[in-house]
Amino acid sequence: ETVMSNQRPLVGVGVLIVREGSEIPHVLVGKRKGSHGAGTYALPGGHLEYGESFEECASREVEEETGIVLSMDAITFAYATNSVFTELNKHYVTVFMRAVVPKVYAWPTTACFVYHVQR
């Protein structure tokens, strides 16, 4: 059953940051603070701002949250989700982007950690 509402979905952008040329693929995640899902681990990301492209949002959010400066050429579309959180009365469309960072780039250690991707 569809419920009509004046509310509109929010648009989020999450970024899968992978290390270039790694034998074992790594993805960067961080522990969330003070937002939906506080205390859980998530990809860097945030809300899309008015007039911003997905790539611009991904670049901005990753730099704000991790200090990593992404090359716009390294950011590509990965997938999107359409999630309704009825208990929170929220609806999110989340666009996931993929960004490759050079192997020599130091991963942040203060707020984020790296884990191995299960194949």
SULRATA-V816240 format. One line per field, one symbol per residue. phi: phi as a letter, one per 20 degrees, with the letter a starting at -180 (. if undefined). A space follows every 50 residues. Layout:
phi: ???
This chain:
phi: .edebefcfeddcdceedefmffdfcceccefclbgngneebffraefeg neeffffgffffffecnfeefgfedcfdaccccddffdlcccddddddcd dggfffffdfdcbdceffe
